[in-house]
Amino acid sequence: MQKIMNPQPAEWEGLCQRPELPIADLQQLVQQIFTDVKKNGDAAVKKYTSLFDGAVTDTLKVSEAEINEAIAQVPSELKEAIQTAKANIEKFHTSQIEQKQVTETTAGVNCWRESRGIEKVGIYIPGGSAPLFSTVLMLGIPAQIAGCKEVIMCTPPDKNGVINPAILYAASVVGVTAIYKVGGIQAIAALAVGTDSVPKVFKIFGPGNQYVAAAKQYAVNYNVATDLPAGPSEVLVIADATCNPEFVAADLLSQAEHGADSQVILLSDNETVLDAVNKAIEKQTDELPRKDIVVKCLLNSKSILINSIDECVTFSNIYAPEHLIIASDRAEDYADGITSAGSVFLGNYSCESAGDYASGTNHTLPTNGYARNYSGVSLDSFVKKITFQKITATGLQNIGPAIEIMAAAEQLNAHKNAVTIRLKRLQNV
């Protein structure tokens, strides 16, 4: 990691830049694939699956036989772990169910809001070098709680056209209704425009690399909503003298191993902490099977000395990390100062891996600074909030005159008349 000493606040914005692909080239590729998939459907999807994933498949949809065979291959120990995570994720997301609350805004005027599950959603599950079956839980469980009628899953196959068994097991556990062997831009395009095999959905969820993130942003051109901008993973750790440097190093490496385009940032007010963490990173990196990926990620990563922990929090708010860890015995003292982060982990034992798997919170989070204006995925992401109102005759008499005056001022006489005609009828009763 690059070590930076006491940068001035004017330099912080520049230090918060993420590594990224040339935008023009990326957008051109996304547009090309969407156009091809819209025109040629399954044939285009299969072509890009062969080109990018090296997999040739006759059928895109995963069969029941394939799912059952995969379930049998998953070790019982892993099944139990998945069930433990499922229970915690269900518990946390069920607590987010909004109860109907009727508010009488004026005598005779009652307003309330009700939730309805989005009928057809698509979930994208990364499955390249690290098949993220945990993401199936993070997206499938709230979709199930929300009452989504169709949950369509896309995930890339390996070179033999096979999907990791744990992904298929997790999908069966959370009630995914259909699974397709397709990843990358072509998966998002298929979900957005629909093909003979892959149905068009109303909203697309899921993390991915810069290609997937760009494809999700482009999908809105086809009247499809998306959850949030979720690209390459990232973590920012604020560590003071009370941290455990080995813990901090492990947390940084847990994100670095996601991909070469991921980024990890370490902030501290103590140079000794920076040096100790970097030393621990070197030692732990040598023991990791994904060392090559980690090393490439660390080239884009930084350890920065800043004057105080309060200033570290200020820097973090500018960076707006996907994951924020405050490695300190006093972590909760700084919580109120956090204004922009996807998910926050307080204290030396709150490892980010817990949120990735089994604590109960959702790990599908905004990246690339979007935590300034986006929340992570939650139950609300899978529902539409519909407002209702019931107005009695007395209620209309109470608010009608105000409506008439406002409609007339906007020169919308038909709006005014919709009230006036009712009030006149009430006067004649």
Secondary structure as GFF3:
##gff-version 3
##sequence-region A 1 429
A	DSSP	beta_strand	2	5	.	.	.	ID=ss1
A	DSSP	alpha_helix	9	15	.	.	.	ID=ss2
A	DSSP	alpha_helix	23	40	.	.	.	ID=ss3
A	DSSP	alpha_helix	42	53	.	.	.	ID=ss4
A	DSSP	alpha_helix	64	73	.	.	.	ID=ss5
A	DSSP	alpha_helix	76	94	.	.	.	ID=ss6
A	DSSP	beta_strand	103	106	.	.	.	ID=ss7
A	DSSP	beta_strand	109	117	.	.	.	ID=ss8
A	DSSP	beta_strand	120	124	.	.	.	ID=ss9
A	DSSP	alpha_helix	133	146	.	.	.	ID=ss10
A	DSSP	beta_strand	150	155	.	.	.	ID=ss11
A	DSSP	alpha_helix	165	174	.	.	.	ID=ss12
A	DSSP	beta_strand	178	181	.	.	.	ID=ss13
A	DSSP	alpha_helix	184	193	.	.	.	ID=ss14
A	DSSP	beta_strand	203	205	.	.	.	ID=ss15
A	DSSP	alpha_helix	210	219	.	.	.	ID=ss16
A	DSSP	three_ten_helix	220	222	.	.	.	ID=ss17
A	DSSP	beta_strand	225	226	.	.	.	ID=ss18
A	DSSP	beta_strand	234	239	.	.	.	ID=ss19
A	DSSP	alpha_helix	245	256	.	.	.	ID=ss20
A	DSSP	beta_strand	263	268	.	.	.	ID=ss21
A	DSSP	alpha_helix	271	285	.	.	.	ID=ss22
A	DSSP	alpha_helix	291	299	.	.	.	ID=ss23
A	DSSP	beta_strand	302	305	.	.	.	ID=ss24
A	DSSP	alpha_helix	309	319	.	.	.	ID=ss25
A	DSSP	beta_strand	323	327	.	.	.	ID=ss26
A	DSSP	three_ten_helix	331	337	.	.	.	ID=ss27
A	DSSP	beta_strand	343	346	.	.	.	ID=ss28
A	DSSP	alpha_helix	352	357	.	.	.	ID=ss29
A	DSSP	three_ten_helix	370	372	.	.	.	ID=ss30
A	DSSP	three_ten_helix	379	382	.	.	.	ID=ss31
A	DSSP	beta_strand	383	391	.	.	.	ID=ss32
A	DSSP	alpha_helix	393	409	.	.	.	ID=ss33
A	DSSP	alpha_helix	413	427	.	.	.	ID=ss34
###
